[in-house]
Amino acid sequence: MKASAKEIKRLKSRVEELQREVSERDEMIGFMSRRFRKGGGGGGRRVREGGGDPE
């Protein structure tokens, strides 16, 4: 019985950790989404279609 209680405690702890990770990812996705909508998405240099020099 004690082993089962330990395992349940370990699993609950893992679930909480995963929930935090998902929350952090949601925040990052929201940040990137807002940034993209404002025109700042994509980052880096732009390259013309056809592989020419950067604009």
C-alpha distances in whole Angstrom, upper triangle without the diagonal:
4,5,5,6,9,10,11,13,14,15,17,19,20,21,23,25,26,27,29,31,32,33,35,36,37,39,41,42,43,45,47,48,50,51,52,54,56,57,56,53,54,55,57,60,62,63,66,65,67,65,68,68,66,68
4,5,5,6,9,10,11,12,14,15,17,18,20,21,23,24,26,27,29,30,32,33,35,36,38,39,41,42,44,45,46,48,50,51,53,54,56,54,52,53,53,55,59,60,62,65,64,66,64,67,67,65,66
4,5,5,6,9,10,10,12,14,15,16,18,20,21,22,24,26,27,28,30,32,33,34,36,38,39,41,42,43,45,47,48,49,51,53,54,52,50,50,51,53,56,58,59,62,62,63,61,64,64,62,64
4,5,5,6,9,10,10,12,14,15,16,18,20,21,22,24,26,27,28,30,31,33,35,36,37,39,41,42,43,45,46,47,49,51,52,51,48,49,50,52,55,57,58,61,60,62,60,63,63,61,62
4,5,5,6,9,10,11,12,14,15,17,18,20,21,23,25,26,27,29,30,31,33,35,36,37,39,41,42,43,45,46,48,50,51,50,48,48,49,51,55,56,58,61,60,62,60,63,63,61,62
4,5,5,6,9,10,11,12,14,15,17,18,20,21,23,24,26,27,29,30,32,33,35,36,38,39,41,42,44,45,47,48,50,48,46,46,47,49,52,54,56,59,59,60,58,61,61,58,60
4,5,5,6,9,10,10,12,14,15,16,18,20,21,22,24,26,27,28,30,32,33,34,36,37,38,41,42,43,45,47,48,46,44,44,45,47,50,52,54,56,56,57,56,58,58,56,58
4,5,5,6,9,10,10,12,14,15,16,19,20,21,22,24,26,27,29,30,31,33,35,36,37,39,41,42,43,45,47,45,43,43,44,46,50,51,53,56,55,57,56,58,58,56,57
4,5,5,6,9,10,11,12,14,15,17,19,20,21,23,25,26,27,29,30,32,33,35,36,38,39,41,42,44,46,44,42,43,43,45,49,51,53,55,55,57,55,58,58,55,56
4,6,5,6,9,10,11,12,14,16,17,19,20,21,23,24,26,27,29,30,32,33,35,36,38,39,41,43,44,42,40,40,41,43,46,48,50,53,53,54,52,55,55,52,54
4,5,5,6,9,10,10,12,14,15,16,18,20,21,22,24,26,27,28,30,31,32,34,36,37,39,41,42,40,38,39,39,41,45,46,48,51,51,52,51,53,53,51,52
4,5,5,6,9,10,11,13,14,15,17,19,20,21,23,25,26,27,29,30,31,33,35,36,37,39,41,39,37,38,39,41,45,46,48,51,51,53,51,54,54,51,52
4,5,5,6,9,10,11,13,14,15,17,19,20,21,23,25,26,27,29,30,32,33,35,36,38,40,38,36,37,37,39,43,45,47,50,50,51,50,52,52,49,50
4,5,5,6,9,10,11,12,14,15,17,18,20,21,22,24,26,27,28,30,32,33,35,36,38,36,34,34,35,37,40,42,44,47,47,48,47,49,49,46,48
4,5,5,6,9,10,10,12,14,15,16,18,20,21,22,24,26,27,28,30,31,33,35,36,34,32,33,34,37,40,41,43,46,46,48,46,49,49,46,47
4,5,5,6,9,10,11,12,14,15,17,19,20,21,23,24,26,27,29,30,32,33,35,33,31,33,33,36,39,41,43,46,46,48,46,49,48,46,47
4,5,5,6,9,10,11,13,14,16,17,19,20,21,23,24,26,27,29,30,32,33,31,30,30,31,33,37,38,41,43,44,45,44,46,46,43,44
4,5,5,6,9,10,11,12,14,15,16,18,20,21,22,24,26,27,28,30,32,30,28,28,29,31,35,36,38,41,41,43,41,44,44,41,42
4,5,5,6,9,10,10,12,14,15,16,18,20,21,22,24,25,27,29,30,29,27,28,29,32,35,37,39,41,41,43,42,45,44,41,42
4,5,5,6,9,10,11,12,14,15,17,18,20,21,23,24,26,27,29,27,25,27,27,30,34,35,38,40,41,43,41,43,43,40,41
4,5,5,6,9,10,11,12,14,15,17,18,20,21,22,24,26,27,25,23,24,25,27,31,32,34,37,37,39,38,40,40,37,38
4,5,5,6,9,10,10,12,14,15,16,18,20,21,22,24,26,24,22,23,24,27,30,31,34,36,36,38,37,39,39,36,37
4,5,5,6,9,10,11,12,14,15,16,18,20,21,23,25,23,21,23,24,27,31,32,34,37,37,39,38,40,40,37,37
4,5,5,6,9,10,11,12,14,15,16,18,20,21,23,21,19,21,21,24,28,29,32,35,35,37,36,38,37,34,35
4,5,5,6,8,10,10,12,14,15,16,18,20,21,19,17,18,19,22,26,27,29,32,32,34,33,35,35,32,32
4,5,5,6,9,10,10,12,14,15,16,18,20,19,17,19,20,23,27,27,30,32,32,35,34,36,36,32,33
4,5,5,6,9,10,11,12,14,15,17,19,17,16,18,19,22,25,27,29,32,33,35,34,36,35,32,32
4,5,5,6,8,10,10,12,14,15,17,15,13,15,15,18,22,23,26,29,29,32,30,32,31,28,29
4,5,5,6,9,10,10,12,14,15,14,12,14,15,18,22,22,25,27,28,30,29,31,31,28,28
4,6,5,6,8,10,11,12,14,14,12,15,16,20,23,23,26,28,29,32,31,33,32,29,29
4,5,5,6,9,10,11,13,11,10,13,14,17,21,22,25,27,28,31,30,31,30,27,26
4,5,5,6,9,10,11,9,7,10,11,14,17,18,21,23,24,27,26,27,27,23,23
4,5,5,6,9,10,10,8,11,13,17,19,19,22,24,24,27,27,28,28,25,24
4,5,5,6,9,9,9,12,14,17,20,20,23,25,26,29,28,30,29,25,24
4,6,5,7,5,6,9,10,14,16,17,20,22,24,27,26,27,25,22,21
4,5,5,5,4,7,9,13,15,15,18,20,20,24,23,24,24,20,19
4,5,7,7,11,13,16,18,17,20,21,22,26,25,26,26,22,21
4,6,8,11,12,16,17,17,20,21,23,26,26,26,25,22,20
4,6,9,10,13,14,13,17,18,19,23,22,22,21,18,16
4,7,7,10,12,12,16,18,20,23,22,22,21,17,16
4,6,9,11,11,15,17,18,21,20,21,20,17,16
4,7,9,9,12,14,15,18,17,18,17,14,14
4,7,8,12,15,17,19,17,18,16,13,13
4,7,10,13,15,17,15,15,13,10,11
4,6,10,13,15,12,12,10,6,8
4,7,9,12,10,10,9,5,6
4,6,8,6,6,6,4,6
4,6,6,5,7,6,7
4,6,7,9,10,10
4,6,9,11,12
4,7,9,11
4,7,9
4,6
4
